[in-house]
């Protein structure tokens, strides 16, 4: 049985290919993660989320699963995984796996059977539909560009549905066989000791009527989330699946990826507790300031800043509406977005900003989810080529930027600051070649190395790494786990909140600006943690990007 309650969770997200290479092939692997468990334990986390480790053609870096029951050979073996779980458990760390629910790889045996035989028992496990007027069934657009429809090789007037890449056909959750098989897969990994799952893209497992077009005057495919995201049937499938998982493992931890979910949907997806997710991730926290975006260029290649007033409003809404229901996920970065410091930090205040942002986010009510390397203050690095982005939409951006006179360096730098792939580079451990990640050139590489590494920060008591360690020790206190949350009404340059329990109170003050700020603290003058800030009487003075945590 797990000794970690939902409220006590502190998650560390590992992108396995980029964490640590143990066998010198340039690709991170399971043994590499096992080698660094002591580091993760000392950091203060208790739950490790692994991005997909299954057999995959790697069209989408593991999210295109060809075999759910085997580890991709580049990452290791099932024995390596069992060793990782055993050693993690011995240290009091738990493992959750990314579970890809919405789609498989085109190489998956089910789809191969469906693609070559109309009478196959697996044909109805995917979404096939007749075309219309000599073309696809409707005008819906894929998240990866183009149409959601790909022609069926067995029938020129038939198509299969793919919400992401064409090599990633969507599963048909209305087919009972799919639901049965997904449960079998989950049980297999529970039998191998996993403690929970991160449910990838679960909000897309139900679709609307395929004969319905998006209303538009354009002849191009249209993103149509109203028809394939957060439909009512999603909850039915989700609750059936999770209730069965909880019968197998009552203390299982379920993190749901609900990227586009609003707060009302978040409530729906996390209640009732026995049939729903423990917490869900939304992308809606991060309102964007698009004032610097060039409107005639695709946004995917242009970095955007945070809209701070809207961010504060969004965080407040999620904090207060989930009280008494569930815990929000607290995060700044993940594998699907640029690193937060690339979106927020000015060059001269990099370290201070990293520590301030951690203070702001992780002492709120909720479950921290730290993206690997964030504790070092890593930024997105510039990728060397357009091909390295593995995204045709970046090629489109580059072509249009060239037409406007952009140089190749300007295109690469802009795209790298805006795109998720530049946030997936290797973890820097030391000063050696390839920064201790590997002895050979990594699978994804920037010629400009990270300016910092674990070895350098270990010996610096003022480093982001050592600050994170102190912060996460605070987070384990009951006040910061179960205390009430009150966000103060301040200017957009400050983010100030109180955590309150029956007999304790803490005040967290963060300066979001490069300007000096002050804030009254009353009799809360005992410093629990801080940087670039000091108490002067009953007032706190914060230098640029300062942060402080106070109690009586």
N, C-alpha and C positions, 0 to 999 in steps of 0.2 A: 504494500500500500504506500502511496505517496505521502510524504510528510510535508509537502509544500501546498499550501492552500492557494486558491485562485488569487486572493488579494496579496499574497506574499511573492508572487512570481516576479522575477526580473529576467527578461529574455535577452539572449545574445544571438543575433542572426548571423549565421556563417554561410557565405557563398563558397561551397566546397572547393571549386576549381581555383579559387583565388586566396585560400587561407594559408596552407602550408603543403609544400611538395616534399614527400618523403622518399620518393624513388627516382628523383632526378630526371623527370621527363618534361618538366615545365608546367605540369598540371597539378594543382592541389588535390589532396586525396584524404581518405579516412584515417590512415595511419598518421598523416601529418596533424590532423585534428587531435588525435589521441595524444600525440607528443606534447601538445600545448594545453592540455586540460588543467594542469596546475596553474598556469597563467590565468585561465578563465575563472578558476575558483578564487584566486587571489583578487581578481578584479571585483568580485562581489555578486556575480550573476548566479542564478541557480537553474536556469533552463536554457538549453541550446536548441535553436531552430535551424535545421539544415535545409537549404534549398535542394531541389530534387537530385537524388543520387541513383535513380533507376537507369536501366539500360535505355539508351536514347541515341538517335542520330544527331542530336544536338542542333537541330534547326532553330530551336528556341532555348538553347542552353539548358536542356534537361526537362523543360516543361512539355516536350513532345515525347511521351513515354512509349517505348516499344515493348517493354516487359516490366510489369510492376513487381515481379517476384525476385528480380535479380539486381545486383549492384552493377552499375556501368563499370566495365573493366578498367577504364582510365582512373576511376576513383577507388578501386579496391575490390574486395570480395565480401561475401556474406560473413565469412569468418572475421574479417577486419571490422565489419560493422558490429558483430557480437562483442568483439574485444572493446570497441569504443563504448558501447552501452555499459558493459560490465565495469570498466574503469571509471566511467562518468558516475555511475551509481555509487561506486565505492567512495567517491569524493562528495556525494550528496548532490550531484548534478543530474538533471533529467534531460531526456532527448525527445524532441518532437520533430516529425517528418512533414515535409511538404507533401500533401496528398492532392494529386491532379484529378479533379472530379469531372470537369466539363468536357474534356477531349482526350484523345490519344494521339500517338504518332500514326502517320499513314502506314508505317512499317509494323504496327501492332498486328498480331495474328488475326484478331477479330476483324479488323478493317481489310486486311488482305483477303480474308475469306469473303467478306461482303463485296469487295471490289471485283472478284473473279467469278462469283456465282450468285445470281439473283435469288436462288432458292436457299442460300446459306442461312443457317439459324442465326447468324450474326448480322444479317442484312438490316434487320429492324433495330439493331443496337446503335445505328447511326441515322442521320437525318437526310434521307433522299427525297427529292420532290421533282415533279414534272416541270419543264420550262414553260414559258409563256411568250407567245408571239415570236418564236424563233430565238429566244434568249433566256436568261435566268428567270426563276419564278418571281423575283421581286427586285427592287432597287436598293436593298440594304447593303451597307458598306462594312467591311472588315476593319477591326482595330489596327490591323497591320497594312492597311491600304488596299484599294480595289474592292471587288465584290466579295460577299460571304459565300458565293456559289462557285463551285468547280465542276466541270463537266464529268459525268459518269462515263467511264470508258466502255461500259456495256450498252449504253443507250445515249445517242447524241442529243436526245431531247429530255435528258434526265440530269440532275445535278445533286451533289452532296454539299452540305452546309459546313463552313469552317469560320468561326468567329475570329480566329487569329490567322496564322499562316495556312496556306492551302495544304501544307503537309501535316496539318493538325485538325483532322475532322472531329466535329462535335459529337458527343455521345447523346443518345436518345433516352433521357431519364424517364420518359413515359413508358418505356419498355421494362417490364419487371426483371428481365434477365440482367439488365445493366445494374439495377439496384442490388440484386443478389450478388453479382460478381464483385461490385465495389466493396460490399461488406466482407466478402471472402478475403480480398486483398488486405483490408484493414486488419482483420483477425490475424493474418499471417504476420504482419509487422508487430502487432501487439504480442504475439507469441514469441517474437524476437526481442521483447523487452522495451519497446518504445512506450513513452509515457503520454503521448498525445499526437495530435495532427494540426497542421495549419491547412485549412481547406481552401485550396486555390480556386479563385474565380467561381465560387459556388453560386454567386448571384445570377449566373448565366445559364443554369442547368434547366430552365424552362424557357420556351419560346412561344411567341404568339403565332397567329394564323399566317402561314407563308404566302398566302395570296394577297396580303395587304401590302401595298407600296407605302413608302414615306411620301408625304405630299411635298412636292418640289417642282420647280420649273427646270431644274438642272437635269442633264442626261447622265451625270456621274453618280456612282454608288454613294449612298448617304448613311452616315452613322445613325443607327436607329435604336438607341438604347431603350426606348419605350417598348420595343418589341422583343428585346432579348436581355434585359437586365431587371432584376428585382420584381419579376412577375409573381402574382400571388401563389402560384403552384410551387415556387421555390421553397417556401416555408413548409409546405406539405412534405416534399422530398427530404428537406433538411431535417425536420423533426423526426421523421421515420428513421433516417440514417443514424442520427446522433443518439436517439433513444436505444437503438440496437447496440451501438458502440458502448453506451453506458451500462448496458446489461452485461457486456463482455468485461468491461473494466470500469467500475463505478467512479473511480477517481481520475478518469481520463481528462486531460486538458485539451480543450478545443479552441483554437484561434481561427477565426473566420476572416477571409479576405473579402471585404465588402466595399470595394474601391469607390463606387459611386453612391453608396448608401447615405441617405440623410439621417438625421437623428431619430426620426420616427421608425425608420427601417431598422436602425441599430437596436432600438428597444425591442422590436419584433424578433430580431435575430438572436437576442440574448435572453428571451423569456419564452416559456418557462425554463428554469435552470436544467431540469432533467432531460429536456428534449432539444436544447438549443446550444449555441456557442457560449463559451465562457466570456469571450470578448471578441470584438470585431475591429478590423483595421479599416479606416476610411481615408480617402485622399482629400476629403472636404475640409480638413483643418486649414490647409495651406492655400488661402486665397492669394491670387497673383496680381501683382502690379504690372500691367502690360503697357504702361505708358512709353516704354523705350522700345517696344517691339515694332519692327517695320511691317506694316500691314500687307504689303505685297510680296512678302516672303513667308514660307511655311514656318509656323511657330516652333516646330519640333527642333529646329536648328538654332533657335534664339533663346538665350538664358533670360529668365524673368525673375524679378525680385519678389519678396513677400510683401503683401499688402497687410501691414501690421495692424491697423484698426480692425480690419475684417477678420484677421487671424485671431485677435483677442476675443472678438464677438463669437466666433465659431467655437473656440475653446471653452468659453463660458457656457454656451448652449449645451455642449456635450458633457461638460462637468455636471451641470445642475440637472439636466434632464435624465441622466443615468443614475442619479442618487437613488438608492433603494432598489435599483434594478440590477445593475452590473457595473463592472469597472471598465472605463475607456482604456484603449491602448495608447500609451504615450510614446511617441517616436518622432524623430526628425528626418530620418533617411531610411531607405531600403533599396533593394536591387532594381526597383522600377522607377527611380527618380535620381536626379543629380544629388550629390552630397550637399547637406545643408550649408556648410561653410562656403561652398561655391556660389550659393544663392544669397548669402547674407554677409559674410565677414569681409571687412576691408583688409587689405594686405598688411597694414602696420599693426593691427590689433588682433591678429589671428588667434593666438593662444588665449587671450582674455575672452574673446568672443566665444570660443569653443567651450570654455568653462561656464560662461554666463548662460549660454543656451542650454547646457546640461542642467544647471540649477533651475532654470525656468521650467523646463519640461518635466523632469523626473521626480521632483518632490511634490507634484500635484497628485490628486487622487487618481490612481490608475496603475496600469501595468507597464513598466518601462520595457521598451523593445529597442535595443541598441544594435546598430548595424556595425559589423566588424570594422575595426579601425577608427570608428568614430571617437573612441576614447583617446585616440592619439591626436585628434584634430585633423584627420585626413581630409583632403579636398579632391575633387574630380581632377584627374590629370589629362593633358592633351594627348589624344590618340594620334598615332603617326600617319594613318591613312584613312580615307573614307571607307574602304573595305572593312576596316576594323570595327566599324559601328554595326555591321551585320544588319543593316536596315535600308531597304530601298527608298524609304522616305527621306533619308539623309542625302542620298544621291540626288533626289529631286530638289531638295533645299540647295545643295551645292551648285547645281546647274543654274538655278534661278539667281543665286547670289553672284555667280561669275558674270552673268548677264548684266548685273548692276555694278560690276567693276570690283568686286571683292577679290582679294588675293587668296591663294591656296592656304596660307598660314592663317589668315583671318577666318576663313571658312572652318578649318579644323579646330581652331581655338573656340570659336563661337559654338560650334556643334558639341564640342567636348564639355563645355560648361552647361549645356542644356540637356544632354542626352544621358539616358540611364547607363549605357555601356561604359562610359568613362568613370562610373562609380563602382566598377567591378574589377578594378585592378588589384594586383597582389598586395598582400599584407606585408609591411616592412618590419623586419625583426631586428636587423643590425646593420653594420656598415659594410658588410662584405658584398661581393658581386651579387646583383639582383636582390640586395637587401635581406638576405637570409631566407627568402621565400623558396628559392631553388638554386641549384648550381648551374642551371642552363637558362636560356631566355624563356620567360614565362609565356603561357598561351596567349595572354593579352598583356600588352606591354606599352609603356610610354617611355620614350628616350629621356624625358625629364623625370628623374626619380623623385619620390616623396622627400621632402626636406627633413623629415624626422623619422624615427623608428623606435621600437620598444626599448632597445638597449640604451639609447640616448635618454629616453624619458624616465627609465627606471631610476637612474642616479640623480635626477633633477626633482627635488621635492616640490617645486612649483610647476611641474609639467601638467598638461591635461590628464595624462594617465594617472598620476598620483592624486589629482583632484577628483577624478571619477571614482577612484577607490574610496576616498573619504565620503564622497556624496552617496555612494551606494551603501556604505555602512549606515549613514543617516536614514536612507530609505528603508532599511530593515526595522527601524523603530516604529512602534505601533502608531505614534502620532502621524507619521507620514504614510502609513498604510491605511488606517481606518479613520483618521481624523476628518472632520468636516472641511470643506474647501470654500473659501470666500475670496473672490477676485475683487480687488479694490478698483474704484473708478479713478483712473489716472490718465495723464496724457499718453499719446502713442509712443513716447520715448521711454516709458516705464512699464514694467509688468510686475505687479505687486499682489501677493496673495497671502492669506492666513490659513494655517491648518490648525484646527481646534478639536481637542478632545475634552473629556470631563474636567480634568485638572491641569491641562497643559495647553500651551498655545505657542505657535511659531510664526514668525513673519519672514517672508521671502521677498526680497527686493532685487529686481534686475533692471539694469540700464541697457536699453536696446539701442542706444545712440553713442556716437563718438563724443558727445558733449557731456560736460560734468553735470550731474544731477544731485538733488538732495531730496530726502523724504523723512517725515517725522516717524519716530519709532516708539515714542512714549517710554514706558518702563521696560520694553523688550530690548535690552542692551547687551545681553550675553551672546557672544558670537559663537555659533556652532560651526560655521563654515563661511568662507568669503575670500574674495580677491578683488583688487582695485576698489576697495571700499573700506570705510572706517566709521566708527560711531563717535560723534561729537555731542556730548550731552544727551539730549533726547531726539537727536536728529542723525541721520545717516548721510554721509557724503560719498557719492559714487563717482569715480573717475570713468573714463570711456569704457563701455562694456563691462562695468563692474557688477558684482553680485554679492549678496550677503544673506545669511540665514541667521535669524535671531530668536532668542527666547528670553524669559525672565531670569 
